[in-house]
Amino acid sequence: MMKNKSIEILVNENFVYAKVLDYFGVQYYKSKNKTLQQVCQEHKINIGQLLEVIERAQHPATIEASELKKFPARLIISYLKHAHELFIKDRLPFILKQIDSLNAPLDQNLVNDLKMIIPMFVDDFIHHIYEEEDRLFSYIHDLECFIIGKTTSSKILINIDAFSIQEFALHHGDSDDEMKGIRGITNEYKTDDIDDIQLKVIFKELQAFDQELTKHAHIENNVLFPKALMLEKQAKEKLQITYSQN
């Protein structure tokens, strides 16, 4: 039964156990030789509740890009902002915490690279997200509001001359370029030759984040940007009509 398996076996079978145990206050790598039942008893955790959280974590609610195309820009932006929040408050802090606590006898060059490169990437990534929300998302929101008559032409006129969705889109692959470096130092997240359970979890978490980021970028590039360019075109046409009538 699941409760009689060691933490190491469970985490090797499904790395989601590591994050959920961490959420419940268990340093899984220090309890790797104990069974799940022993750990739950020691930490006064309801094993049924823990397994429910693990089940939910394995099957997060997602929407396909094809479905998102049906929604207006403001709802697509809300979906993307929610993903940003999960990146910043859940996925990345856990990865940083695991890297910071690495102390097993490991390849010191690899550990040093992880401790230097990942925090730098996270700082740059968070800066990129905030810039995207403050500039791009706000601009698209204003375009949509102008087209449906909720924003005056004077406000959108200033923004439309100072911002270009096409130019923003050209630089949108920067995060993926940085992920290439992470793929390099982790050997494409391969864990076959890794014995340390914590390092395995770090690689698996980085791989999951990379995959989520790829899907996220696909939605922005293939759903939000085309819709935003159309809104920008419509706004310019509306502005021309407005000022030709004055």
N, C-alpha and C positions, 0 to 999 in steps of 0.2 A: 504493500500500500504506500501511497504518497507520503504519509506521515512518518513512515519508518525508513525513508531514504535519507541519506546524508545531504547536508546543504550543498556540498561540492557536487554531488551527482545531480541534484535538482537544478543547480545553476548551469551545469554543463549541458543538461537537457534543454533548459529554457532560461536564457539570461534574464528574462523579465523578473524572475525570482529575486535577483540581486537588488533591483531597485525597490521592489515592494517590501522586501525585508528591511532595507534601509529606511523606507518610509515608516515602518513600524519600530524603528530605533535599533535594529539589529545590524551589527557589523558582520555581514555574511562571511567575509574572508577570515575573520577570527573565530567563527563557529563552523567552519567548513566540515569538520569531522563529526559534528553532532547531527542527530536526526532532526527533521522538521518538528516532530513532536517534542523533543527535548528543548529545542530553542523556544518554541511557543510556551512551554511550561515555565521556563526560566524567565521569560519576558512578559508573562501573563497575557499572552496574545490568544485571542479566540481563533483557533485554526480554521474554522469554517469561514469566518469573516476574512481572514487572510487569503484563503483560496478564492473567495468571491472577488476580491480586489485584483488578484492575479488574472482571473478569467476576464474581467473587464479591461485590464491593461493589455491583454493579448488581442482584443477585438475592439479597438477604438472606432468611434463613428467617423466615417469618411464620406466625402462626396466626390464623384468622378468629375473630371474636367468637362466632359460632355454635358453633364447635368447642370454645372455652374453656368454654362453658356446661356441658359434660359433665363438667368436672373439679371436684374439691373445691376449696374456697377456698384451701387452702395452696399448691396448684399454680398457681392463678391469681395469687396473690401472688408466687410465685417468678418467674413470667413477667413480671409488672409490675416487679419489682425489677431484673431483667435489663435491661429497657428503660430504667429509671432510670440504671443504670450506663453504658449506651451514651450516653445524653444527656449525662451529667456528664463522662465520660472521653473521649468521641469527638466527638460532634456539636458541642457548645457550645464546647469549647476551640479547635477549629479555626476556628469563626466568630470568636471573640474574637481569635485570633491574626491573622486576616486584617484585621479592623477596626483592630487596633493598629498594623499595618504599612502602612496606607493612607498614601501620600505623593504620589500623582499629582496633577496640576492638576485637581482636581474641584470640584464645588459645595461650598464650605467649610461652608455651613450644614448640608447633608446629612451631611458627614463629622463635624461636631461633634455632630449629633444621634445618629448611630450610636455614636460614641465615648462619649457620655454615657448614652444610654438602654439600649443592649444590655447593657453590664456590670451596670447596675442591675437589669435584668430577670433576668439570669442569677443574680445573688446572691439575689434574691427567689425565683426558681424553685427553686434548690437548697435554700433554707431550707424551702420548701413540701414538697419531696420528702422531706427528712429528717423533717419533722414528720409527714407522712403515714405514713412507714415506722415511726417511733417510737410514734406514737399509734394510728392507724387499723389498720395491718397487724398490730401487736402485739395489739391488742384483738380483732380477728377471729380471730387465731391462738388466743388464749386461749378464745374462745367455742367454737371447734371442738374444742379439747382437752377442755373441760368436758363437752361433749355426748357425746364418745366415751369419757369416763371417765379422761382423763389429767391433769386439773386438779381441785383441790378446790373446793368451792363457796365457801369463804371468800375465795379469790383473785378469782373471777369476780364475787362479790357487790360487792366494792369497786369494781371497774371498771365494772360495769353501771350503777351509780348515778352514776358520774362522767363517763360518756361516752355520746354519742348519735350513732349512725351517720347518722340522718336529718339532724341538725344539721350534721354534717361535710359531708354531701352538698350541703347548701344553699349552702355557700361554695366548692364545688369548681370553680366556673367562673371563679375569680379569674384564673388563668393565661391563660385565653382572652381575658378583658377586656384584659389587658396586651398580648397579641398583636395586638389590634385597633389599638393605638397604633403598633406596629411596622409593621403593614400600611399604616397611614396615612403614615408618614414614607418608606416605600419605594414608595408608589403601587401597593400590591397586588403588590409584587415584579416589576413590569414592567421588562424589560431592553431593550426595543426601541430606546430612544434613548440607551442607555449604550454607550460605546465602550471604557471601561476594563475590561480582562479581570478584574481582581481584584474590582472592584465588582460585576460580573456574577456572579461566583462567590459573593460574600457574599449577594446577593439570592437566588440559587438555593438556597444552603444554608439560608437563613432560611425560604424557602418549603417546602423539604423537611422541615425541623424542624417547621414549623407543621402540615403534613399529618400527620406522625408523631404529633404531640401531639394532634391531633384524633382519630385512631384510638385512641390511648392513653386519652384521656378517655372515648371511647365504651365501651371495655372496662370501665373503672372504673364508669361510670354505669349501664351496661346489663347488665353481667355480675357484677362484684364486689359492688356495693352491694345489688342485690336478693338475692343469695345471703347476704350479711352480715346483712341485715335478717331473713331467715328464720332464720339461726343465732341471732340475738339473741332472736327470738321463742321458739325452741325452748329456749334457755338459761333464759329467764324462766319458761317452763312447767315445766322441770325443777327450778328453784329452788323454785317454789311447791309442787311435789309433795314435794320433799326436806324442806322446813320444815313442811309440813302433817303429815308423818309423825312429826315429833319432839315 
